[in-house]
């Protein structure tokens, strides 16, 4: 499998990156983790000849803004979009007139599944649990090709994040906060808490993404975050747009 980070910013695009999106390429499927503006780079890395799945952690605009670009793609085997409870209602509003091209006008079939209720309809194993954030957000644990990939964004350290990350081959977390920063009213990871979660869960590797556009305006700040994360968990990576991870 290969993981390509198409967008690594939270909140808004900057010269450091686009808003959050990562492409997980497997033998059978293309799986996109969130759909920020980085999604526009998808067809630089895939021809769209396999079934495509978009897994949405939540509905904040920096995680779904790229859905207005769906008309750009030719997903020859169709698209399935998965989100938390209420996904069908939210997405049929957002991906519709007068905002953008509606699902039923796209040149390929689109299905919307709500999680966790319809996770069993997916062709791969996906476990979701609610995380701690200002609005409902889900963390994800995917089991694919004998590997476990956990994706936790827009949250702080919490018991469900620990459960999802337990023994993962790869843990992807956000890193919206600066080193040492903690705001209980707006939960997000700092590099130290990302490293601590990885170590506590016994996960093998950590990649940090979803860097706050305001706090991390340049990649030099991400290098600082990486140094702090590696003090807690040495096998950490700070993603930038274009980072590739093979496992």
Secondary structure as the mmCIF struct_conf table of DSSP 4:
data_model
#
loop_
_struct_conf.conf_type_id
_struct_conf.id
_struct_conf.beg_label_comp_id
_struct_conf.beg_label_asym_id
_struct_conf.beg_label_seq_id
_struct_conf.end_label_comp_id
_struct_conf.end_label_asym_id
_struct_conf.end_label_seq_id
STRN STRN1 UNK A 2 UNK A 7
STRN STRN2 UNK A 9 UNK A 10
BEND BEND1 UNK A 11 UNK A 12
STRN STRN3 UNK A 14 UNK A 14
TURN_TY1_P TURN_TY1_P1 UNK A 15 UNK A 16
STRN STRN4 UNK A 17 UNK A 17
HELX_LH_PP_P HELX_LH_PP_P1 UNK A 18 UNK A 18
STRN STRN5 UNK A 19 UNK A 19
BEND BEND2 UNK A 20 UNK A 20
STRN STRN6 UNK A 21 UNK A 25
BEND BEND3 UNK A 27 UNK A 28
STRN STRN7 UNK A 29 UNK A 33
BEND BEND4 UNK A 36 UNK A 36
HELX_RH_3T_P HELX_RH_3T_P1 UNK A 37 UNK A 44
TURN_TY1_P TURN_TY1_P2 UNK A 45 UNK A 45
BEND BEND5 UNK A 48 UNK A 48
BEND BEND6 UNK A 50 UNK A 50
STRN STRN8 UNK A 51 UNK A 55
BEND BEND7 UNK A 57 UNK A 57
HELX_RH_AL_P HELX_RH_AL_P1 UNK A 61 UNK A 64
HELX_RH_3T_P HELX_RH_3T_P2 UNK A 65 UNK A 72
TURN_TY1_P TURN_TY1_P3 UNK A 76 UNK A 77
STRN STRN9 UNK A 79 UNK A 83
BEND BEND8 UNK A 84 UNK A 84
TURN_TY1_P TURN_TY1_P4 UNK A 85 UNK A 86
HELX_RH_AL_P HELX_RH_AL_P2 UNK A 87 UNK A 94
BEND BEND9 UNK A 95 UNK A 96
TURN_TY1_P TURN_TY1_P5 UNK A 97 UNK A 99
BEND BEND10 UNK A 100 UNK A 100
HELX_RH_3T_P HELX_RH_3T_P3 UNK A 103 UNK A 105
BEND BEND11 UNK A 106 UNK A 108
STRN STRN10 UNK A 110 UNK A 114
TURN_TY1_P TURN_TY1_P6 UNK A 115 UNK A 118
HELX_RH_3T_P HELX_RH_3T_P4 UNK A 119 UNK A 121
BEND BEND12 UNK A 122 UNK A 124
STRN STRN11 UNK A 125 UNK A 130
BEND BEND13 UNK A 133 UNK A 135
STRN STRN12 UNK A 138 UNK A 144
TURN_TY1_P TURN_TY1_P7 UNK A 145 UNK A 146
STRN STRN13 UNK A 147 UNK A 152
BEND BEND14 UNK A 154 UNK A 154
BEND BEND15 UNK A 157 UNK A 157
HELX_RH_AL_P HELX_RH_AL_P3 UNK A 159 UNK A 165
TURN_TY1_P TURN_TY1_P8 UNK A 166 UNK A 167
BEND BEND16 UNK A 169 UNK A 169
STRN STRN14 UNK A 170 UNK A 175
BEND BEND17 UNK A 177 UNK A 177
HELX_LH_PP_P HELX_LH_PP_P2 UNK A 178 UNK A 178
TURN_TY1_P TURN_TY1_P9 UNK A 179 UNK A 180
TURN_TY1_P TURN_TY1_P10 UNK A 184 UNK A 185
BEND BEND18 UNK A 186 UNK A 186
HELX_RH_AL_P HELX_RH_AL_P4 UNK A 191 UNK A 201
TURN_TY1_P TURN_TY1_P11 UNK A 202 UNK A 202
BEND BEND19 UNK A 204 UNK A 204
STRN STRN15 UNK A 206 UNK A 212
TURN_TY1_P TURN_TY1_P12 UNK A 213 UNK A 215
BEND BEND20 UNK A 218 UNK A 218
HELX_RH_AL_P HELX_RH_AL_P5 UNK A 219 UNK A 232
BEND BEND21 UNK A 234 UNK A 235
STRN STRN16 UNK A 236 UNK A 238
TURN_TY1_P TURN_TY1_P13 UNK A 241 UNK A 242
STRN STRN17 UNK A 244 UNK A 246
#
